[in-house]
C-alpha cells in the first residue's frame, strides 16, 4: 500500500535517500508498508508524536564502553573517528580496546559554529538546529561533509537530569533544553580509502554544562567513562578562555577512564583559573582528593585539517611519578 507524504521539492533528495518513491500520476512521493514510517514522519503533515523517554543511567548500563565528548558543540565527527574502520592503521599492540559503543556529547549552549574549529570544517549540511529545538526526528542529518553522512535512525528523549549549572564557568546563554537530551541511533555512512563503510552507533546529546554534569551526575552516580575526548574544549582548537579542560585529566581516575584523546597541551603545568574551580567542585562532591593516574601517549592522529589529536592511555600513578 502507498502512503503519500507532503515532501517539498527542496527536500526530495532526502526523501529519495530514505527510500521514498515518486508516483508520476499522483505527482507525490510515497513509501510502502514494508518501510519504516518513522523515517518519513516529518512529511506526514501530522503533529509529531511525543518521544519515548528513557533514563540516562539505564542507557549507560546497557552499553559496554562509554565515550564522553564535553563541549562538543555541533561536532559529531568522533562518531566516524573512534571506529575499528578508522584505526586499522594502528599497530595491533597499540590498538585501543574496547572501542566505544555509546557516545555522550555535552554542551550547555545550543549554538553551532561558535569557534574556529567549527567554522573551518563547517558541514555542508546539518540539522543541528532541530536538535537544539528538540524537534530532531528519524531521517534528519546530524552531519554531512565530503565523504561522511551521519543520519538519525531513531530518537528517544532522555528524562531531565535535574543538574545544576556552574554559571561562573560559562560565557554564552544556556539552551532552553538545559538538563535534557536525546538518545539517537545514528547511521554513519562514509568512504574510507575508497571503501564505502556503513554502520550504526548509539549517541546521546545532552544540553548540560560540563562540570555540573560531571559532579551532579557522573560522580554522584559512580558512572564509569572509559573514553574522554578533549578537542573543542577551551585551549583545544577554540572555546572558552575561562578553562581549557585540564580538569578533565584530573577527573579521569575518579571516572575509571582508560583512554584520553586531547588536542596538544594536556601536560601544561599552569591550568586556567576555571580548571582549579572545576577541580574544587569535583573534590567536594567526591569527598576528598581525586584518584591520580598518569597519562602515557601512544599515538597521534589528524583530527581534521592537520589538527593533531594525541592519544593517551591511563595507568595508576605511583608516589614516585611526577
C-alpha positions as CSV (number, residue, x, y, z in Angstrom):
1,X,0.0,0.0,0.0
2,X,1.2,3.5,-0.8
3,X,1.5,6.1,1.9
4,X,1.8,9.6,0.4
5,X,3.9,12.2,2.1
6,X,4.0,16.0,1.8
7,X,7.6,16.5,0.7
8,X,8.6,19.9,-0.7
9,X,10.8,20.0,-3.8
10,X,13.8,21.2,-1.8
11,X,13.8,18.0,0.3
12,X,13.1,15.5,-2.4
13,X,16.6,14.2,-2.3
14,X,16.3,13.4,1.4
15,X,13.1,11.5,0.8
16,X,14.6,9.6,-2.1
17,X,17.7,8.7,0.0
18,X,15.4,7.3,2.7
19,X,13.6,5.1,0.2
20,X,10.6,7.2,-0.9
21,X,9.4,6.7,-4.4
22,X,7.8,9.1,-6.9
23,X,4.3,8.5,-8.1
24,X,4.2,10.1,-11.6
25,X,0.4,10.1,-11.8
26,X,-0.3,11.5,-8.3
27,X,2.9,13.6,-8.5
28,X,3.7,12.8,-4.9
29,X,6.3,11.0,-3.0
30,X,5.3,7.9,-1.1
31,X,6.5,4.9,1.0
32,X,5.1,1.4,1.3
33,X,4.0,-0.8,4.2
34,X,7.4,-2.6,4.1
35,X,9.2,0.6,5.0
36,X,9.7,2.2,8.4
37,X,7.1,5.0,8.6
38,X,9.1,6.9,11.3
39,X,11.7,7.8,8.6
40,X,9.0,9.8,6.8
41,X,7.2,11.3,9.8
42,X,8.4,14.9,9.1
43,X,6.5,14.9,5.9
44,X,3.3,13.2,7.2
45,X,1.5,16.5,7.7
46,X,0.6,15.4,11.3
47,X,1.9,16.8,14.6
48,X,4.9,14.9,15.8
49,X,4.2,12.4,18.4
50,X,5.9,12.8,21.8
51,X,9.1,10.9,22.1
52,X,9.5,7.9,24.3
53,X,11.5,8.9,27.5
54,X,14.4,6.9,28.9
55,X,16.7,7.2,31.9
56,X,20.3,8.0,31.1
57,X,21.6,5.6,33.7
58,X,19.7,2.8,32.1
59,X,21.1,3.7,28.7
60,X,24.7,3.7,30.1
61,X,24.1,0.3,31.8
62,X,23.1,-1.2,28.5
63,X,26.5,-0.5,26.9
64,X,29.9,-1.8,27.3
65,X,32.2,1.2,26.7
66,X,31.2,4.8,27.0
67,X,32.9,7.8,25.5
68,X,32.2,11.4,26.7
69,X,32.9,14.4,24.5
70,X,32.5,17.6,26.6
71,X,31.9,20.9,24.8
72,X,31.0,19.0,21.7
73,X,29.0,21.9,20.1
74,X,27.8,20.7,16.7
75,X,30.9,18.5,16.1
76,X,29.8,14.9,15.6
77,X,33.0,13.8,13.8
78,X,34.1,11.4,16.6
79,X,31.2,9.0,15.5
80,X,33.3,8.3,12.5
81,X,36.7,8.8,14.2
82,X,36.5,6.2,17.0
83,X,35.7,3.2,15.0
84,X,37.5,0.0,14.0
85,X,37.5,1.1,10.4
86,X,39.4,4.3,11.2
87,X,42.0,2.6,13.4
88,X,43.2,-0.2,11.1
89,X,46.4,1.7,10.6
90,X,47.3,1.3,14.3
91,X,49.9,-1.3,15.3
92,X,48.0,-4.2,16.8
93,X,49.6,-3.8,20.2
94,X,48.6,-0.2,20.3
95,X,45.0,-0.6,19.0
96,X,42.7,0.5,21.8
97,X,40.0,-1.8,23.1
98,X,37.1,-1.9,23.6
99,X,36.0,0.9,21.4
100,X,33.0,3.0,22.5
101,X,29.6,1.7,21.8
102,X,27.9,4.7,23.4
103,X,28.9,8.3,22.7
104,X,27.8,11.1,25.1
105,X,28.1,14.6,23.9
106,X,27.5,17.6,26.2
107,X,27.3,21.3,25.7
108,X,25.3,23.9,27.6
109,X,24.6,26.1,24.6
110,X,22.5,25.3,21.5
111,X,24.7,27.4,19.3
112,X,26.7,25.9,16.4
113,X,29.8,27.0,14.6
114,X,30.9,29.2,17.5
115,X,34.7,28.8,17.1
116,X,37.5,28.5,14.6
117,X,37.3,24.7,14.6
118,X,33.6,24.7,13.7
119,X,33.9,27.3,11.0
120,X,37.0,25.7,9.5
121,X,35.1,22.5,8.8
122,X,31.5,23.7,8.7
123,X,29.4,20.8,7.4
124,X,27.7,21.0,4.1
125,X,24.5,20.2,5.8
126,X,23.4,19.7,9.4
127,X,20.0,19.6,11.2
128,X,21.6,20.6,14.4
129,X,19.0,23.4,14.7
130,X,16.3,20.7,15.0
131,X,18.3,19.0,17.8
132,X,18.7,22.4,19.6
133,X,14.9,22.9,19.4
134,X,14.0,19.4,20.4
135,X,12.4,18.6,17.1
136,X,15.1,16.1,15.9
137,X,13.5,13.1,14.3
138,X,14.4,10.0,12.3
139,X,15.7,10.9,8.9
140,X,17.4,14.1,10.0
141,X,21.1,14.7,9.3
142,X,23.5,15.4,12.1
143,X,26.5,15.9,9.9
144,X,27.3,15.8,6.2
145,X,30.5,16.7,4.6
146,X,32.8,15.4,1.9
147,X,32.6,11.6,2.2
148,X,30.7,11.4,5.5
149,X,27.0,11.4,6.3
150,X,25.5,10.9,9.7
151,X,21.7,10.3,9.7
152,X,19.4,9.8,12.6
153,X,17.6,6.4,12.5
154,X,15.7,6.6,15.8
155,X,15.2,9.1,18.6
156,X,14.2,8.9,22.3
157,X,14.2,11.6,24.9
158,X,16.4,11.5,28.0
159,X,14.5,12.2,31.1
160,X,15.6,15.5,32.6
161,X,18.7,15.1,34.8
162,X,17.9,17.8,37.2
163,X,21.5,19.0,37.3
164,X,22.8,22.5,38.2
165,X,24.9,24.9,36.2
166,X,28.2,26.4,37.2
167,X,27.5,29.9,35.8
168,X,30.9,31.3,36.6
169,X,32.4,28.9,34.0
170,X,30.1,29.7,31.1
171,X,30.2,32.6,28.7
172,X,27.2,32.1,26.5
173,X,23.4,31.7,27.0
174,X,22.3,28.2,28.1
175,X,19.9,26.2,26.0
176,X,16.2,26.3,26.7
177,X,16.5,22.5,26.9
178,X,19.2,22.6,29.6
179,X,19.3,19.4,31.6
180,X,17.6,17.5,28.8
181,X,18.8,15.5,25.9
182,X,18.2,12.8,23.3
183,X,19.3,9.2,22.7
184,X,19.8,8.7,18.9
185,X,20.6,5.7,16.9
186,X,22.8,7.2,14.2
187,X,23.8,5.6,10.9
188,X,27.3,6.5,9.8
189,X,27.9,6.3,6.0
190,X,31.4,7.2,4.9
191,X,34.1,6.5,2.3
192,X,37.4,5.3,3.8
193,X,40.2,4.9,1.4
194,X,37.8,4.2,-1.5
195,X,35.7,1.7,0.5
196,X,32.1,2.5,1.4
197,X,31.5,1.8,5.1
198,X,28.2,1.9,6.8
199,X,27.4,1.2,10.5
200,X,25.2,2.4,13.3
201,X,26.0,3.7,16.8
202,X,24.2,5.0,19.8
203,X,24.7,8.6,20.6
204,X,23.4,10.8,23.5
205,X,23.4,14.6,23.2
206,X,22.8,16.4,26.4
207,X,22.4,20.2,26.9
208,X,24.5,20.4,30.1
209,X,27.4,22.3,31.4
210,X,30.4,20.0,31.8
211,X,31.4,20.5,35.4
212,X,27.8,20.2,36.6
213,X,27.2,17.1,34.5
214,X,30.4,15.6,35.9
215,X,29.7,16.5,39.6
216,X,25.9,16.2,39.7
217,X,25.5,13.1,37.5
218,X,28.7,11.2,36.8
219,X,30.4,11.3,40.2
220,X,27.3,11.1,42.3
221,X,26.1,8.0,40.3
222,X,29.6,6.4,40.1
223,X,29.4,6.3,36.3
224,X,32.3,4.8,34.5
225,X,33.5,6.7,31.5
226,X,36.0,4.7,29.5
227,X,36.9,7.4,27.0
228,X,37.2,11.2,27.3
229,X,37.7,13.4,24.2
230,X,39.0,16.9,24.9
231,X,39.2,18.5,21.5
232,X,36.9,21.6,21.2
233,X,37.3,22.5,24.8
234,X,38.9,25.9,25.6
235,X,42.6,25.5,24.9
236,X,42.0,22.9,22.3
237,X,41.0,24.2,18.9
238,X,38.9,27.0,20.2
239,X,36.4,27.7,23.0
240,X,36.2,29.5,26.4
241,X,39.3,31.1,27.9
242,X,38.0,30.5,31.5
243,X,39.0,26.9,31.4
244,X,40.7,24.7,28.8
245,X,39.6,21.4,30.2
246,X,42.7,20.3,32.0
247,X,40.5,19.4,35.0
248,X,39.1,16.5,32.9
249,X,42.5,14.8,33.1
250,X,42.4,15.1,36.9
251,X,38.9,13.6,36.8
252,X,40.0,10.5,34.8
253,X,40.9,8.5,37.9
254,X,37.5,9.0,39.6
255,X,35.6,8.0,36.4
256,X,37.8,5.0,35.7
257,X,38.8,6.4,32.3
258,X,41.1,4.2,30.3
259,X,41.7,6.3,27.2
260,X,42.0,10.1,26.8
261,X,42.2,11.9,23.4
262,X,43.3,15.5,23.6
263,X,44.5,18.4,21.5
264,X,48.1,19.2,22.3
265,X,48.7,20.9,25.6
266,X,47.5,18.3,28.1
267,X,50.8,18.5,30.0
268,X,50.7,22.3,30.5
269,X,51.7,23.0,34.1
270,X,49.6,26.1,34.8
271,X,45.9,25.5,34.3
272,X,43.4,28.3,33.9
273,X,41.5,29.6,36.9
274,X,38.4,27.9,35.7
275,X,40.2,24.5,35.8
276,X,41.0,25.0,39.5
277,X,37.4,26.0,40.2
278,X,36.1,22.9,38.5
279,X,38.5,20.6,40.4
280,X,37.4,22.2,43.7
281,X,33.8,21.3,42.8
282,X,34.8,17.7,41.9
283,X,36.8,17.2,45.1
284,X,33.8,18.4,47.2
285,X,31.4,16.0,45.5
286,X,33.9,13.1,45.5
287,X,34.6,13.7,49.2
288,X,38.3,14.3,49.0
289,X,41.2,14.1,46.7
290,X,40.6,12.5,43.3
291,X,42.5,9.3,42.5
292,X,45.5,10.1,40.4
293,X,46.5,8.5,37.2
294,X,49.4,9.1,34.8
295,X,48.9,9.5,31.0
296,X,51.1,7.6,28.6
297,X,50.8,8.8,25.0
298,X,50.9,6.0,22.4
299,X,49.7,7.7,19.2
300,X,48.9,10.9,17.5
301,X,46.5,11.3,14.6
302,X,45.0,14.0,12.5
303,X,41.6,15.0,13.8
304,X,41.0,17.2,10.7
305,X,42.8,19.7,8.5
306,X,46.2,18.9,10.0
307,X,45.0,19.5,13.6
308,X,46.7,16.9,15.8
309,X,44.9,14.8,18.4
310,X,47.1,13.0,20.9
311,X,46.1,9.6,22.3
312,X,46.8,8.6,25.9
313,X,46.3,5.5,27.9
314,X,45.9,5.9,31.6
315,X,47.9,4.0,34.2
316,X,48.0,4.0,38.0
317,X,50.3,6.7,39.3
318,X,52.8,5.8,42.0
319,X,54.2,8.2,44.5
320,X,57.4,8.3,42.6
321,X,55.7,9.5,39.4
322,X,56.0,13.2,38.7
